[in-house]
Amino acid sequence: MNTSAVAAPATGLDPRVENLVQGAIDLHCHSGPSVMARYLDHLEAMREASEAGLKAVLLKDHYYSATPVTYLLNKHFSNLGVLMLSGVPLNNAVGGLNVHAVEHGIKLGARLVWMPTFSSANHIDHHKQDHKFTDKFPQTKKKMIDPVPLTVLDAGGKLKEEVKDILDLIAEADVVLSAGHLHISEIWPLFDEARKRGVKRLLVNHPTYVVDATLDDMKVLARDGVYMEHSMCMWVPGSKFKFYEPEFLRQIIEAGTVDRTILGSDLGQQGNPRIVDGFRHVIRTCLDLGYTEAEVRKMTSTNASALMGI
């Protein structure tokens, strides 16, 4: 793999920060192989996590489920002491809202199902409306066929039948349902139906990015027991996707509550900081914002562990 990542400044490590990195869980690791440029592959991600003392890493690729890879990593590299996880991304490459892909992934050990991400109609609409969007979302190394827009709602605004079938499989296996890159207006009916069908583990990834959730939306999501994962790459210096300042991190944590907030790296892109450095920076930021070590531990480990059941 091309191992070009932005190096962290050569400064002394903060013992409090390093203690919190130990045992952390990353639910948003973009390693390779991938059609998008990554600075490390899946095994290298496991090794980087092991060296830093992370407890678990969830591998995410927008085009395929890395579940078979995590099976092999956990079997043959258990000495590294990191639990490797993955899920099923319901984008065009796996057939979109494909119940068969979900069934297959779950039976192989997938712990999460993402609703459409870059193939979602909402994501594609953002791309069309924002001429700078290509700078805000990683592009493929080579031109790919344009995605077919996917939505979980039919023309009448009702949840599609194939989505209900997928929810039944998620409920039966007790795995996590992620809203992917759906718009918040799609997430409400999706999660309502999911609860009716017995889905217990609900996640919204980066609610302020593409999803367009407001602070008030996040308050409702937290009240309803939904976990919200915020991407460290959007706060880390040197990241191509640094959109926000520390004060906004405080606002979204307060809206979503410490108990329902998860901080994941969303790193692995070539030219961005290393995953472990993302954790170090955002942990330091949270401490500087006044959160206690116990609160930071919840947001970087305990909540993710509870969501994933590990």
N, C-alpha and C positions, 0 to 999 in steps of 0.2 A: 504493500500500500504506500501511497505518497504520504509521508508522515509530517507534512508541513502544517504546523499549528502555531498559533501566536503564543510565544513564551511569556510566562508571568514574570514580572519584575523580580530581580534577584534581591529579595529582602528576607529578613528573618521570619520564620514561621511563628504564628501566634499559637501558643499552647492551647488556649481555649478553642480556637477555630479548629485546630488539628484534632482535638478530642471529639468535636462534633462531626468532623468528616468521618471519623471512625464509626462504623455502623450505619452510615447514611445509605439511603436507597435512591437510586436514579430510575425513575419511571419513563424517561424520555431520552434514550441514547440513540443517536443517528450514526452508527458505524456501518461498515461495508462488508462484503461487496454491495455496491449500489450504482445505479445509473446516474446518481448525483455524486459530486466530488466529496469524498470523506478523507479525513486525515489518518484514520485508523480502521482496521477491520474488526470483526466481532471478537476474535481471540485476543487481539491487542486491547480491545476495550475491557475484556475480562481481566487481563493482566494489569492494565492501568488502575482498574478498580481495586484489585487485590493489593497492589502496592500502597494504595492510599487507605486501605482498610474498609472500603465500602462493603455493605452486607449483601446487596442485590442490585442487579441492573436489568432493566427491561429494554430489549432491542426493538427499535421501530424503523421499518422501512415502508415507504408509501406504496411500494409495488408488490411486495411479497411478505408472507409470514416467515419470520425467522425461527419459528418454533422447532423445526427439525434441527436447526443449528444449535439452539439452546440445549436440546436433548443431548447432543454429542458433546457440547462443552461441559455440561454438568456431569456427564458420564466419564469423560476422559481427562478432565482438568479439575476434578473436585478438590485437588490439593491446593488450588488457589483460594478456596474458601469464599467464593462469591456465587450466590444463586443467580443463574441467568434465566430470564423470562422473556416471553414475547406474546404476540397476539395476532389477530387476523385483520388486515386493513381492507375495508370493503370499497376499494377503488376499481377502476375499469380492468386493471391487470388481473384481478381475481374474479372477474365477472360481475362487478358491482354488488348490488344487494343480493348476494348469492348464498342461499341457505346451505347449499352443498359445500361451499368453501368454509362456512362457519362450522358445520358438522365435522368436516375433515380436520380442521384446525383444532377444534376442541378435543377430538379423540386423540390427536397427537400430543396434546398437553398445553394448548394455548390457554393463557390465563386472562385474556382480554379480547374484546372485539371493538374495533374502531368503526364507527359509521364513516361514510366517505370523507376523505380529507381533501387532497388537491383535486379530486374528481367531483367534489360536491358542487352543485349549482351555485351555492353561496360563494365558495372560494373562487370559482371561475368569474362570477360577477365582480368580485373585488379586483380581480386581475384586469378585467375590461375597463373598470371605472377609474382605476388608479394607474397612471402611466409610469409611476415609479415602483409598481408592485414587484417587478422582476428584481428589484434591489432589496425587497422585503421578504422574499421567499426563495429558497435555493432552486436553481434551475438544473436541468439535466445536462450531462456532459455533451450529449449529442441530441439533436432535435428528435422529439418523439411525436407520435400521432397525437393530435389534439384530443383531450379528454372529452368524453360524452358526459354532459352535466347530469348529476344524480341528486335526487331529493327523496326524502322519506315520505313525502306527502303526495297524494294524487291531485288531479285537477280541481277537485272539490275541497281540498284542504284537509282531507282525512288521511290517516296513516295507511300506507299501502299494505296489502295482505302479506306480501313477502317479508315485509319488515316485522310483522306480527309473528310469523314463523321463526324468524331469526331470534326475536325476543324470547320465544318459548325455549329455544335451545340454550340461550344464555341463562335463563332462569333455572332450567333443569340441571345445568352444569355448575351453577353458582359462580360464574366468572363475571368479570367486570364489563359493563357497557360504557364505552366512551362515546361522546357525541361527535367526535371527529371535528370537522370544520363546518358543521351545520350552523345555520344562523340560529340565534337564540329563539326566534319565533318558531322554528322547527323543533327545538329541543323540548319546549314545554309539552306538546302533545306526545312526543316520543317518550319522555320520561313518565308522563302520566300513564300511558299504556304499559310501559315496562313494569311499573309498580303493580298494576292490576294483574299482570301475568307472573308476578313473583320475582322479578329482578331486584336484587338487594344491593348490588354494588354499582353505583352510578358516579361517573366522572365527566367533568368538562375540562378539556385541555385549553390552556391559554384563553380564558373567557374574554379578555379585552382585545385579542388579536383575531381578526377575521370573524369570530363568533359574534362580536358586537354586543356583548353583555355589558350592561351598566352596573354601577355600584349597587343600585337598588335591586337589579336582577340577581346579583351575587348574594345579597342579603336573603332573598327568597330561596335561592338554591341551597344556601347553608341551612336555613330553617327547615328545608325539606330533606336534609341529610345527604346532600350531594357533595362530593369532594371536588375541589377546584385546584387544578395544577397550573402553576405559573412558571413560565420558561425563564430560567436563569440567563439564557443568552440575550434576553432583552434588557438586562441590567449590567452586564459585564463589560468593562472597558476593553476595547480591542475587538469586540464582537461586531460583525457586519450587521447585526440585527439589534443593536442597542438602541431601543426606542424611548426608554423611560428613565426617570430619575428616582432616587431612593424614596422621596416623599410619596410618590405614587405607589410604591411597594407597600408602604404603610397603609395607604388608603384601601388598597384591595385586600390586604390581610384583615383590616378592621371590618370591612364589609363582609368578607367571607368567613371570618373568625379563624383564630389560630387552630381550632379543633377540626376545621374542614379545609384547611389550606395545605397543599403539597407543593414543594419547590423541587422541580426537576430540571436537569441541565438543558435539554433541547440542543445539545452540542454534539460535535462529531464532524461538522462541516470543515472542509479544507479551508485553511486561512483563518479559522476562528480559534479562540482560546481552548486549551485542553479542558476536558470534562471536569477533572478534579480541581482545576483552577477556577472554573465556574462555581463549584461548590464553595471553595475557600472564599471567593469574593462575596457571594451573596450571603453566606453565613456571617461574615464580618459586617456586611451592611445591616443585617437584621440585629446584630448585637449593638451596632452603633445607633440604630433606631430605638433602642431601649428594650428590645425583647430579651427575656431571660434565656439562659442556656436550656432550661427545660422546655420553653416554648419553641425555641429553634429546633430542638431535637424532635418535637412533634412534627414540625413542618418539613423536616428533612429526612425523617425516618419512621417515626411511630405511626403517623397517619397513613403513609404509603403501605406500611406493613399491615395495618388494619384493613385497608381497602383491598389489598391483594390476598389477604388471608395467609400471610407467611410469618 
